Amino acid sequence: MSNNLGSFFLGMVVCWLFNLVELGVGVFVFSITEKQMAAAYVLVYAIGLVQVGYVVPLWRVFRRRELQRTASGVLTAAIATLVLNLIFDYKVFGVGLFHFWS
């Protein structure tokens, strides 16, 4: 086992940089055409769920390379983004957003 366990802060920065890229793509898609409006809304308003597509592979890569602190930073940043996204969506859309079954 290596003594280099990575950097927790680096993992958080990597995750949030990927989140910024995702938001940038969402805003770009939103601005170029009306046909892709649904995709843009998903990319922007559901970032907490969409980020699973790149957080899980990042986490696995860092774990395989024995960078446990970096992997923990990525996971912590993803959870923080998810929680902040849920709070933001609740403030914007209200309780009706969370009533999937009705």
N, C-alpha and C positions, 0 to 999 in steps of 0.2 A: 504494500500500500504506500502510496506517495505521500510525502509531507505537504505537498502543494494541494490544498483542498479548495482552491479558488477563492473568489471574493463574493460575499453576499451582496454588496453594493453593485458590483458588476452585473450580477444576475438580474437585479431589479432594473438597472439601466437598460440592459438588453431587452427585457420584456417590454418596458415602456417605449423604447425606440420602435419595436415592432408594432405596438399599439398606435404610435403616431403615424407610422406608415399606413396602417389600416385605415385610420381616420382620414388621412390624406387621400387615399384611393376612394374612400366613400364620398368625400367632398368633391373630388374630381368627377366621379361618376354622376353625382347629383347635378353638377354644373353643365355637363356636356349634352345630356339628353333626358327627355321626359320618359322615354320607354323603360329606362332602367331605374325608375324612381323607387321601386320596391327594394331592389338590391342596395341602393344607397341608404335607405332607411335601416335596413338590417345591419349594414356595415357600421353605421353611426350609432344607432340607438340600441343595438344588441352586441356591442363590442365585448361585453363580459362573457357572452356565450360563443361568439365567433372566434375569440382568441384561443379557444381550446385547440383549434386546428394547427396553431404554431407553438403553443406553450408546451403541449405534451411532447412533441418531437424534440424541442429544445431541452426540456427537462431530461428526457432519455439520453440525449447526446452528452449532456454534462454529467449525468450519473455514470455512464459508461466510461467516460474519461476520468472518473474518480474526482470530479470537482463538486463535492457534495454541497459546499457553501454556495457556489454559483447556482446549482440546481435549486437549492432552498430559496435563494433570492428570486429566481424566476417564478417559482410557485407562490411565494409571498406577494410579489407584485401582481400576479394574475388574480389572486384572491382579493387583494385590495381593489383592483380594477373592477372586478365583478361586484363587490359590495357598493362601491361608489356608483357604478352603472345602475344597479337596482335602486339606489336612493334617488339618483337623477331621474330615472324613468318614472318612479313613483311621484316625484314632484311635478313632472311634466304631464304625465298621462293620468295620474290618479289611481284609485283603487281598481277601476275597471280593467286596467292592464293585466292584473293578476287573477282575473276570473276566467280561466281557460275553459272550465267545464260548463259554464252557463250560456 
